[in-house]
Amino acid sequence: MPALRVIVAEDFVLLREGLAQILGRFGYDVVAQVGDASALLAAARAQRPDLVVTDVRMPPDNTDDGLRAAIALRRDRPGLPVVVLSQYIAQTYAAELLGSDPAGVGYLLKDRVLDVADFAVAVREVAAGGTQIDPKVVVQLLGRHRDRSPVASLSPRERQVLTLMAEGRTNAAIARTLHLSEQSVSKHIAAIFGKLGLAITPDDNRRVLAVLAYLRGTAGA
Amino acid sequence: MPCSAPASQLHEIVELAPLPYPPNPVYGHGMWLPRRALPALAYLLTGVPVGLVALVALPPLAVTGVGPPVLAIALAALERRRLRLFDARPAPSPHRPPGPYGPAPSPRRPSGPRGWLGTRLREAVTWQELAYAVLAAVALWLIDLVVAGAAICLTALPLLAPLLVVVLPAGSLPNGARLRGDGLIWLLPLVGVAVGIVMGHVVTAVAAGRAALVRAVLVPVDEVRLVELTRSRSRLVAGFDGERRRLERDLHDGVQQRLLSLGVTLGLARLELADQEDTELARLVVTAHEEAKATLEQVRGVVRGIHPWLLTDRGLGEAVADLAARAAVPVSTDIRIDGRLPQAAESAAYYVVSEALANVDRHSGARRAAVSARYDGRTLTVEIRDDGHGGADPRRGTGLQGLADRAGAAGARLLVSSPEGGPTVLRLEVPCRRSG
């Protein structure tokens, strides 16, 4: 299988090179490195990449240019995997990016890049059409609905499991993280789905999407 | 939960409406008469000679050119002193003081009487004083005379009627004999008392109007200074806001990115050393890497405290929603603002919501809170309500006073209602207009 072709957009040169280095080390072909949103749009048109990794705050406006560029790119090419890195977590950014189709979307705190191996896993998930939302966003979403049933009815343990599920972790990974057996994780998940009224599907990705859709759907209510 | 409190339940922490002094208390009532009806009468009576002086002196002085303004300045000084008869609040001169605080003498602005006159003639308030002198000459003294005279005569005549009828020779009063014969004469003092009470109110009302006129025309200085004070405080706050934005940008563009790339490098190094985890080198790299992560986390917290980047990028609605999402208790939001508002207004509202929600977490014992915001084209109204135990006191250092000060600098009002037992409602009203 040929290496996936990636564009890296980040205005700070050292970090941009660091990102390219990480991606290179994990077998991606970094076809372009750009420092602002307009250059990202131009490069994406010229290169037709398989994946885009971009910062949120970039020139020309130095506000959320990178995010807007990512959304524009996905409008032109639905399903194009994008990983958006943000210095800060804002639910509103996550919601806009997820839009109507959360497949192939990553929204991560920039600090996650430091855990190089975990970051590489997250990028691979997104490139494969998965969804990666920073745990902080999920924690905020959960926090926001503490008062509302049915999320309010979750036990602390179920809450932890749901958070990890929303990050796209497998049952095995959740079990490892929480020092539980996989059977008890499955039991927790069944309980969560029961309480949230979600159908159980065998597909991990659809499971994440279901959780996110639920959280997003009630976020503005 | 409903998110609007009746205004009567709110009491104000600070108001920076241009009210230089508290309202004149003279109109408080005694048993029957306004408490200061007699000072009011004295105020009106002494107004008559002032007006007469102006009437007599102004026309001849007019031929000298500078005469009328000089007389007007003197009369105005007298009027400000005379105001004390009725209104105890200070009435300082609006003129620029001579001496070190006044304009420095220069070739174009000589010292001495000519310098004084030159300064005075350039002051707008001098011409206001002249206008007042003219008004006093043609109208005010007449009003004073009629009102005060009517009050005295209409009260004193019936009051003293029995005495007059007895003392004065018969026939000098119309109907005197008949009144005496009917015995009605002994009821007249009662009429006098009633008229006196009515006239007391009339005199006080007219005097209050006169005093308000004097204050408006001859004592404008404090409003000017207050407005200027508000402006300078606004500038100061805007200056701080600008500085904070710059600082946040510097930290974001500099420190945070450098720390990130340092962390990435250390992360890559850690990866290279993955197969030799037991070596001292690997341990050192792991320590350094963890340290970099912790530092980044800390810097992010600091930067968020310095300036709310989401406010700059997305405006009040999303920034408040973000604050609500971060709060320790569940916070519902109801923000109805289309588009962006002036930066100072957004910033003031953001900090009030931020501090209010922090107070909710720290002090209120609330289980939930609600934030609402409305903009009606002239005023941004933000209300924060919680179901805690209330009793928030601006004077007890709950941060409310600091918030009120900040709000005041943006020309806003901050109101709070926090009865013991709750709920606590904090309302901010920021007058602001959209530019463009």
HADDOCK unambig.tbl for C-alpha pairs under 7 A between the chains (distance, minus, plus):
assign (segid A and resid 12 and name CA) (segid B and resid 257 and name CA) 6.74 0.50 0.50
assign (segid A and resid 14 and name CA) (segid B and resid 261 and name CA) 6.00 0.50 0.50
assign (segid A and resid 15 and name CA) (segid B and resid 257 and name CA) 6.72 0.50 0.50
assign (segid A and resid 15 and name CA) (segid B and resid 260 and name CA) 6.74 0.50 0.50
assign (segid A and resid 15 and name CA) (segid B and resid 261 and name CA) 4.70 0.50 0.50
assign (segid A and resid 18 and name CA) (segid B and resid 261 and name CA) 6.24 0.50 0.50
assign (segid A and resid 18 and name CA) (segid B and resid 264 and name CA) 6.11 0.50 0.50
assign (segid A and resid 18 and name CA) (segid B and resid 265 and name CA) 6.79 0.50 0.50
assign (segid A and resid 63 and name CA) (segid B and resid 313 and name CA) 5.63 0.50 0.50
assign (segid A and resid 90 and name CA) (segid B and resid 322 and name CA) 6.81 0.50 0.50
assign (segid A and resid 111 and name CA) (segid B and resid 260 and name CA) 6.96 0.50 0.50
assign (segid A and resid 113 and name CA) (segid B and resid 264 and name CA) 6.66 0.50 0.50
assign (segid A and resid 114 and name CA) (segid B and resid 263 and name CA) 5.36 0.50 0.50
assign (segid A and resid 114 and name CA) (segid B and resid 264 and name CA) 4.83 0.50 0.50
assign (segid A and resid 114 and name CA) (segid B and resid 267 and name CA) 5.63 0.50 0.50
assign (segid A and resid 115 and name CA) (segid B and resid 267 and name CA) 6.11 0.50 0.50
assign (segid A and resid 116 and name CA) (segid B and resid 267 and name CA) 5.65 0.50 0.50
assign (segid A and resid 116 and name CA) (segid B and resid 268 and name CA) 6.56 0.50 0.50
assign (segid A and resid 140 and name CA) (segid B and resid 325 and name CA) 6.00 0.50 0.50
assign (segid A and resid 140 and name CA) (segid B and resid 326 and name CA) 6.63 0.50 0.50
assign (segid A and resid 144 and name CA) (segid B and resid 325 and name CA) 5.59 0.50 0.50
assign (segid A and resid 144 and name CA) (segid B and resid 330 and name CA) 5.96 0.50 0.50
assign (segid A and resid 146 and name CA) (segid B and resid 330 and name CA) 6.81 0.50 0.50
assign (segid A and resid 147 and name CA) (segid B and resid 330 and name CA) 6.34 0.50 0.50
